[in-house]
Amino acid sequence: MKARAPQTQPSTPLAQHYAEVRARTLALAAPLSEADCQAQSMPDTSPAKWHLAHVTWFFETFILERFEPGFQPFHPAFRVLFNSYYQGVGEQHPRPQRGLITRPGLAEVKAYRANVDARMAALLSRPASSELTDLLTLGLQHEQQHQELLLTDIKHLLAQNPLNPVYHAPWPLTSVASVPLQWVNFEGGTVSIGHAGEGFAFDNESPRHATLLAPYALANRLVTHGEWLAFMQDGGYTDPRWWMAAGWDWVQAQRAQAPLYWQRDGNASDHSGWTNFTLHGRAAIDPSTPVVHINWFEADAYARWRTQQDGSPIRLPTEAEWEHAAQATGSDWCEHGNFMESRALHPMPASRDKPGLMQLGGDVWEWTASSYLPYPCYRAWGGAVGEYNGKFMINQMVLRGGSCATPRSHIRTSYRNFFPTDARWQFSGLRLARDA
């Protein structure tokens, strides 16, 4: 039996924030057809329809089921269909088969969202306990993560179509000259990293702790498409010297020749011979924009290749170096970053008028040299939400900074993203580092 949705308008700041985040997700899905929302392009992605339902499932399962008087689920089967990986909640539909869930249709999923939203509005019209507020904040942060995943997953889906369909028509780029790469030095020493205790943070960002850094330097900007093309033209994907053993195995198995979404078009002797697929359709490679959709193997190989080119050891930064540098940059470290709200949905060139580190926030997630591991004295959250991050702390690498598909309010200097070494459908790129 489906629960009846009361008609209640947002009446508190908490309810208004909830309504704003939920509306943003629907707006991101608005340009998509029902067929777009149904398809799943690979096991690592999810259909847009599933994203719309899963984030709704989160609020129904973790908040309404616990706090709503007389709770009844919208549909009992949704508890399994739209559970992602929460073993403590119950069974899950297999992830690689999410695209086979043709029913419920998109209209019913939207009705599910509307029903849960109205019930949440009614719940939030009353004074909220700290427990409810904490779970709601987690749910909204979770939905913002899925807003980015919706964009990356639909990009991967549309890229499989030889018609090169457009998600968002206006093209944001105006070609400019690349900013020269310069090194920004940091003294290092004993520094503190991790969440400082103010505002929301995921469990994997804590506890804040001291770590020792040797003097180091970070590149003032991200590595660009033009620089990556030079790596390719020098045989970067055909020379095993630059690759970890597992990375070379990946190159051979995938027959990799370029970043994801690149396509050779005629004479590829310069950037005019390559195009890449974007959410604005297929476009020529712009040599000044940050390279994107590379995995950790590729980022590490490029840093090794640059060591030979520059004549001094170059590497990926550790996540502690990245966070320390972002903290040292000050409160405006990502003030003018290229995030989801800019609607560019593509990395943009570095600014010429900003000294020091640029592009720390937005554009691309920056691969680091750090494995995704728990901080000293880490403790997972209690209950089912304790499965959120802790159980993934193996066989993954950390990325920092956010991307052009990340909501601005979702990011902070202590934020730790993580993916396997071969993942590259996310908006991932790199910044170089070296010992000072």
Secondary structure as the mmCIF struct_conf table of DSSP 4:
data_model
#
loop_
_struct_conf.conf_type_id
_struct_conf.id
_struct_conf.beg_label_comp_id
_struct_conf.beg_label_asym_id
_struct_conf.beg_label_seq_id
_struct_conf.end_label_comp_id
_struct_conf.end_label_asym_id
_struct_conf.end_label_seq_id
HELX_LH_PP_P HELX_LH_PP_P1 LYS A 2 PRO A 6
BEND BEND1 THR A 12 THR A 12
HELX_RH_AL_P HELX_RH_AL_P1 PRO A 13 ALA A 29
TURN_TY1_P TURN_TY1_P1 ALA A 30 PRO A 31
HELX_RH_AL_P HELX_RH_AL_P2 GLU A 34 GLN A 38
BEND BEND2 MET A 42 MET A 42
TURN_TY1_P TURN_TY1_P2 PRO A 43 ASP A 44
BEND BEND3 THR A 45 THR A 45
HELX_RH_AL_P HELX_RH_AL_P3 ALA A 48 PHE A 59
HELX_RH_PI_P HELX_RH_PI_P1 GLU A 60 LEU A 64
HELX_RH_AL_P HELX_RH_AL_P4 GLU A 65 PHE A 67
BEND BEND4 GLU A 68 GLU A 68
TURN_TY1_P TURN_TY1_P3 PRO A 69 GLY A 70
BEND BEND5 PHE A 74 PHE A 74
TURN_TY1_P TURN_TY1_P4 PRO A 76 ALA A 77
HELX_RH_AL_P HELX_RH_AL_P5 PHE A 78 LEU A 81
TURN_TY1_P TURN_TY1_P5 PHE A 82 PHE A 82
BEND BEND6 TYR A 85 TYR A 85
TURN_TY1_P TURN_TY1_P6 GLN A 87 VAL A 89
HELX_RH_3T_P HELX_RH_3T_P1 ARG A 95 LEU A 100
BEND BEND7 PRO A 104 PRO A 104
HELX_RH_AL_P HELX_RH_AL_P6 LEU A 106 LEU A 124
TURN_TY1_P TURN_TY1_P7 SER A 125 SER A 125
BEND BEND8 ARG A 126 ARG A 126
HELX_LH_PP_P HELX_LH_PP_P2 PRO A 127 SER A 129
HELX_RH_AL_P HELX_RH_AL_P7 SER A 130 ALA A 159
TURN_TY1_P TURN_TY1_P8 GLN A 160 GLN A 160
TURN_TY1_P TURN_TY1_P9 PRO A 162 LEU A 163
BEND BEND9 TYR A 167 HIS A 168
HELX_LH_PP_P HELX_LH_PP_P3 ALA A 177 LEU A 181
STRN STRN1 TRP A 183 PHE A 186
STRN STRN2 GLY A 189 ILE A 193
BEND BEND10 GLY A 194 GLY A 194
BEND BEND11 GLY A 197 GLY A 199
HELX_RH_3T_P HELX_RH_3T_P2 ASP A 203 GLU A 205
BEND BEND12 PRO A 207 PRO A 207
STRN STRN3 HIS A 209 LEU A 213
STRN STRN4 TYR A 216 ALA A 219
BEND BEND13 ASN A 220 ARG A 221
HELX_LH_PP_P HELX_LH_PP_P4 LEU A 222 VAL A 223
STRN STRN5 THR A 224 THR A 224
HELX_RH_AL_P HELX_RH_AL_P8 HIS A 225 GLN A 233
TURN_TY1_P TURN_TY1_P10 ASP A 234 THR A 238
HELX_RH_3T_P HELX_RH_3T_P3 PRO A 240 TRP A 242
BEND BEND14 TRP A 243 TRP A 243
HELX_RH_AL_P HELX_RH_AL_P9 ALA A 245 GLN A 254
TURN_TY1_P TURN_TY1_P11 ARG A 255 ARG A 255
BEND BEND15 ALA A 258 PRO A 259
TURN_TY1_P TURN_TY1_P12 LEU A 260 TYR A 261
STRN STRN6 TRP A 262 ARG A 264
BEND BEND16 GLY A 266 GLY A 266
BEND BEND17 SER A 269 ASP A 270
HELX_RH_3T_P HELX_RH_3T_P4 HIS A 271 GLY A 273
STRN STRN7 TRP A 274 THR A 278
TURN_TY1_P TURN_TY1_P13 LEU A 279 HIS A 280
STRN STRN8 GLY A 281 ALA A 284
HELX_LH_PP_P HELX_LH_PP_P5 ILE A 285 ASP A 286
TURN_TY1_P TURN_TY1_P14 PRO A 287 SER A 288
BEND BEND18 THR A 289 THR A 289
STRN STRN9 PRO A 290 PRO A 290
HELX_LH_PP_P HELX_LH_PP_P6 VAL A 291 VAL A 291
BEND BEND19 HIS A 293 HIS A 293
HELX_RH_AL_P HELX_RH_AL_P10 TRP A 296 ASP A 310
TURN_TY1_P TURN_TY1_P15 GLY A 311 GLY A 311
BEND BEND20 SER A 312 SER A 312
STRN STRN10 ARG A 315 ARG A 315
HELX_LH_PP_P HELX_LH_PP_P7 LEU A 316 THR A 318
HELX_RH_AL_P HELX_RH_AL_P11 GLU A 319 THR A 329
TURN_TY1_P TURN_TY1_P16 SER A 331 HIS A 336
STRN STRN11 ASN A 338 ASN A 338
HELX_RH_3T_P HELX_RH_3T_P5 MET A 340 SER A 342
BEND BEND21 ARG A 343 ARG A 343
BEND BEND22 HIS A 346 HIS A 346
HELX_LH_PP_P HELX_LH_PP_P8 PRO A 349 SER A 351
BEND BEND23 ARG A 352 ASP A 353
BEND BEND24 GLY A 356 GLY A 356
BEND BEND25 GLY A 361 GLY A 361
STRN STRN12 GLY A 362 GLY A 362
BEND BEND26 ASP A 363 VAL A 364
STRN STRN13 TRP A 365 SER A 371
HELX_LH_PP_P HELX_LH_PP_P9 PRO A 374 TYR A 375
TURN_TY1_P TURN_TY1_P17 PRO A 376 CYS A 377
HELX_LH_PP_P HELX_LH_PP_P10 ALA A 380 TRP A 381
BEND BEND27 GLY A 382 GLY A 383
HELX_RH_3T_P HELX_RH_3T_P6 ALA A 384 GLU A 387
BEND BEND28 TYR A 388 ASN A 389
HELX_RH_3T_P HELX_RH_3T_P7 GLY A 390 PHE A 392
BEND BEND29 ILE A 394 ASN A 395
STRN STRN14 MET A 397 ARG A 400
BEND BEND30 GLY A 401 GLY A 401
TURN_TY1_P TURN_TY1_P18 CYS A 404 ALA A 405
BEND BEND31 THR A 406 THR A 406
HELX_RH_3T_P HELX_RH_3T_P8 ARG A 408 HIS A 410
TURN_TY1_P TURN_TY1_P19 THR A 413 SER A 414
STRN STRN15 ASN A 417 PHE A 419
TURN_TY1_P TURN_TY1_P20 THR A 421 ASP A 422
BEND BEND32 TRP A 425 PHE A 427
STRN STRN16 SER A 428 GLY A 429
STRN STRN17 ALA A 433 ASP A 435
#
